[in-house]
Amino acid sequence: MFETVLFPIDQSRESMVTASKALEIAHNHKSRLIVLSVVQAEHPKSEETQAVSSLLEGAREKIEQEGVSCDVVERKGNPAFVICDVADEMNADLIVMGTRGLNLGADTESTAARVIELAPCPVLVVP
């Protein structure tokens, strides 16, 4: 049913809880899991870039240990728009994301709420 599942991840503790749900869905449906990280800053600090790369590689290793096919994607921009763009580009059948994360911008609107409005596919929001 879900061939491709998109899982946007950040460095928040809530992302790790959501990861288990994304992994469960991908495993049960024999889906390909795409782990996406979106960096908001135009010129991120080298430490931040390194942390994101490390986060993505760690996620890939854990997911592949569970026998799930995994790709990692790193992009820059507004998280809600980038998540929806990547979902469209990758023909995602489902986006699995948390209700909270690191919302570093001045924008107080929830990224999850915006993704629900704009997504080209169903969105599962994990509390």
Backbone torsions as a table, in degrees:
resi	resn	phi	psi	omega
1	MET	NA	-45.3	177.7
2	PHE	-111.1	99.5	179.4
3	GLU	-75.6	-38.0	-178.0
4	THR	-129.4	123.7	179.2
5	VAL	-116.0	127.4	177.8
6	LEU	-98.8	128.8	179.6
7	PHE	-124.1	98.4	175.2
8	PRO	-73.0	133.2	-175.3
9	ILE	-129.0	147.6	170.6
10	ASP	-134.8	-168.1	-174.7
11	GLN	-92.2	13.1	-179.4
12	SER	-79.7	158.1	178.0
13	ARG	-64.6	-34.6	-179.1
14	GLU	-62.5	-31.3	178.8
15	SER	-60.9	-34.4	-179.0
16	MET	-69.2	-35.5	176.6
17	VAL	-66.2	-43.7	180.0
18	THR	-65.8	-32.2	-179.5
19	ALA	-58.0	-39.5	-179.1
20	SER	-65.3	-36.3	178.0
21	LYS	-69.5	-43.1	178.6
22	ALA	-61.9	-42.3	179.3
23	LEU	-65.5	-41.9	178.7
24	GLU	-60.3	-46.0	-180.0
25	ILE	-64.2	-46.4	-179.5
26	ALA	-62.1	-41.2	-179.6
27	HIS	-66.3	-46.6	-177.8
28	ASN	-65.7	-31.0	-178.0
29	HIS	-102.7	4.7	-177.5
30	LYS	53.0	45.0	-176.6
31	SER	-89.8	160.5	168.0
32	ARG	-87.5	132.8	-179.3
33	LEU	-106.0	127.1	176.4
34	ILE	-108.7	117.9	178.8
35	VAL	-97.2	122.4	-175.4
36	LEU	-116.9	133.5	171.6
37	SER	-120.7	132.5	179.7
38	VAL	-116.2	121.1	177.5
39	VAL	-96.1	124.3	-175.7
40	GLN	-80.2	-34.5	-174.3
41	ALA	-70.2	143.5	176.7
42	GLU	-65.9	-41.5	179.9
43	HIS	-126.1	80.1	-176.7
44	PRO	-64.4	152.2	176.6
45	LYS	-68.7	150.9	-178.8
46	SER	-59.3	-36.9	179.4
47	GLU	-65.1	-39.8	-179.9
48	GLU	-65.7	-44.0	179.0
49	THR	-61.1	-42.0	178.4
50	GLN	-64.7	-40.5	179.8
51	ALA	-64.3	-41.4	179.7
52	VAL	-65.4	-45.2	179.0
53	SER	-60.7	-41.3	178.9
54	SER	-65.5	-42.0	177.9
55	LEU	-60.1	-46.4	-179.1
56	LEU	-64.3	-43.9	-179.9
57	GLU	-66.4	-39.6	177.0
58	GLY	-62.6	-42.0	178.6
59	ALA	-64.1	-44.0	-179.9
60	ARG	-59.5	-46.3	-178.7
61	GLU	-60.2	-46.5	-179.1
62	LYS	-64.3	-41.3	-178.7
63	ILE	-66.6	-45.1	-179.4
64	GLU	-67.7	-28.7	174.8
65	GLN	-63.8	-26.1	178.6
66	GLU	-84.9	0.2	177.6
67	GLY	83.1	20.3	179.8
68	VAL	-106.6	133.5	176.7
69	SER	-67.2	133.6	-173.4
70	CYS	-140.0	136.3	170.7
71	ASP	-120.8	149.1	175.1
72	VAL	-117.0	142.1	-179.5
73	VAL	-134.3	134.1	176.9
74	GLU	-122.2	128.5	-179.1
75	ARG	-136.1	165.5	176.0
76	LYS	-116.4	148.1	175.5
77	GLY	136.7	-166.1	178.0
78	ASN	-72.5	121.5	-173.3
79	PRO	-53.4	-47.8	-177.1
80	ALA	-61.1	-45.0	-179.1
81	PHE	-68.1	-41.1	-179.7
82	VAL	-65.8	-42.7	178.9
83	ILE	-57.8	-46.1	-179.6
84	CYS	-67.8	-39.0	177.8
85	ASP	-62.9	-44.8	-179.5
86	VAL	-66.7	-39.5	177.1
87	ALA	-58.5	-41.5	179.2
88	ASP	-68.3	-47.5	-179.2
89	GLU	-60.3	-39.5	-174.8
90	MET	-92.6	3.5	-177.2
91	ASN	53.2	46.6	-179.9
92	ALA	-65.5	140.2	176.9
93	ASP	-92.0	-17.7	-177.4
94	LEU	-158.9	142.3	170.9
95	ILE	-112.1	128.2	176.8
96	VAL	-114.6	118.8	-178.5
97	MET	-146.9	162.5	179.8
98	GLY	-87.1	165.0	177.6
99	THR	-77.5	-24.7	-178.8
100	ARG	-130.2	159.3	175.8
101	GLY	-171.4	-156.5	177.9
102	LEU	-88.6	100.2	177.8
103	ASN	-99.6	89.4	-169.6
104	LEU	-85.8	-12.6	-176.6
105	GLY	-81.3	171.7	177.8
106	ALA	-73.9	-19.6	-180.0
107	ASP	-65.7	123.6	-177.5
108	THR	-91.0	-4.7	179.4
109	GLU	-69.0	139.6	179.2
110	SER	-66.1	132.3	176.2
111	THR	-61.7	-41.6	179.9
112	ALA	-60.8	-43.1	180.0
113	ALA	-62.9	-40.7	179.9
114	ARG	-68.2	-39.7	178.3
115	VAL	-63.2	-42.0	178.5
116	ILE	-57.6	-40.2	180.0
117	GLU	-68.0	-35.9	-169.6
118	LEU	-105.2	-14.5	-170.6
119	ALA	-62.9	141.9	178.0
120	PRO	-84.9	4.5	-177.4
121	CYS	-149.2	172.6	176.9
122	PRO	-61.4	151.5	179.4
123	VAL	-125.3	124.9	173.7
124	LEU	-101.3	117.0	179.7
125	VAL	-102.7	119.8	-177.2
126	VAL	-96.5	124.2	-179.2
127	PRO	-69.4	NA	NA
